[in-house]
Amino acid sequence: MHEWRDRDEEGVVIYYRATIHASRWEFFSTLKTDPEWNEHEILSLEAMEQFRDVLWNKHLRRRAPLKHVEQIDKMIEALREEESSWRVDG
């Protein structure tokens, strides 16, 4: 399990969690004030980039395999392509 936190535009703390089981990633988030975790198919590009940094740091300490970093890199690339096609279309 991987956890990290960030703040939204209003300064509210958001906690993120990512787990992998059977080569399938699951993503969750919650606000500091909310005890319930919300499941997401995928997180925002910004949150995924933050997760990649967390995962890379764990990999450097030999706490996460490189293949997990590579999987997240592919997801981030797909998000970037989706975002750029949305900008062109919209």
Secondary structure, 3 states (H helix, E strand, C coil): CEEEEEECCCCCEEEEEEEEECCEEEEEEEECCCCCCEEECCCCHHHHHHHHHHHHHHHHCCCCCHHHHHHHHHHHHHHHHHHHHHHHHC
